[in-house]
Amino acid sequence: MAIDAATRAFLDLTDGEIAAWAQARAAAIDLTLSEATLAAVHENLSLLRTQTALFVAALSEHADEPAPAFEP
């Protein structure tokens, strides 16, 4: 599965790099993260990175298969 450069960079982060990445991204969009929220933000970003990696891997495994028909 092809993913964009920003997503690839996010997936390539280590747990130790999440905090610096979050601060840089927040600064880029002029967002201030309060000290009280930093730990939770970093934890959530680490979880999101893990979930995204699993999702991309699952899609890649089934890339050659036709999508199942949607049934509500």
C-alpha positions as CSV (number, residue, x, y, z in Angstrom):
1,M,0.0,0.0,0.0
2,A,1.4,3.4,-0.9
3,I,1.2,6.0,1.8
4,D,2.1,9.7,1.7
5,A,5.4,11.0,3.0
6,A,3.9,12.6,6.1
7,T,2.2,9.3,7.2
8,R,5.5,7.4,6.5
9,A,7.4,9.9,8.7
10,F,4.8,9.5,11.4
11,L,5.0,5.7,11.3
12,D,8.8,5.8,11.4
13,L,8.9,7.7,14.7
14,T,10.0,5.9,17.8
15,D,8.3,6.3,21.1
16,G,11.1,8.5,22.2
17,E,10.6,10.8,19.2
18,I,6.9,11.3,19.7
19,A,7.2,14.2,22.2
20,A,9.5,16.3,20.0
21,W,7.4,15.5,16.9
22,A,4.2,16.6,18.8
23,Q,5.8,19.8,19.9
24,A,7.0,20.6,16.4
25,R,3.6,19.9,14.8
26,A,1.8,21.9,17.5
27,A,4.2,24.9,16.9
28,A,3.7,24.5,13.1
29,I,-0.1,25.1,13.5
30,D,0.3,27.7,16.3
31,L,-1.2,25.3,18.9
32,T,0.0,25.5,22.5
33,L,-0.1,22.2,24.4
34,S,-0.4,22.7,28.1
35,E,1.9,20.9,30.5
36,A,-1.1,19.1,32.0
37,T,-2.0,17.5,28.7
38,L,1.5,16.6,27.3
39,A,1.7,13.1,28.8
40,A,-1.8,12.1,27.5
41,V,-1.1,13.7,24.1
42,H,2.1,11.7,23.7
43,E,0.5,8.5,24.8
44,N,-2.4,9.0,22.4
45,L,0.0,9.7,19.5
46,S,2.0,6.6,20.3
47,L,-1.2,4.5,20.3
48,L,-2.4,6.2,17.0
49,R,1.0,5.4,15.4
50,T,0.7,1.8,16.4
51,Q,-2.9,1.5,15.2
52,T,-2.0,3.2,11.9
53,A,0.9,0.8,11.3
54,L,-1.4,-2.2,11.9
55,F,-4.1,-0.7,9.6
56,V,-1.5,-0.1,6.8
57,A,-0.1,-3.6,7.2
58,A,-3.5,-5.2,7.1
59,L,-4.4,-3.2,3.9
60,S,-1.1,-4.2,2.3
61,E,-1.7,-7.9,3.0
62,H,-5.0,-7.7,1.1
63,A,-4.0,-5.2,-1.6
64,D,-4.5,-7.8,-4.4
65,E,-7.9,-9.0,-3.2
66,P,-11.2,-7.4,-4.4
67,A,-13.0,-5.4,-1.8
68,P,-15.9,-7.2,-0.2
69,A,-19.4,-5.9,-1.1
70,F,-20.8,-3.6,1.6
71,E,-23.8,-5.1,3.4
72,P,-25.5,-2.9,6.0
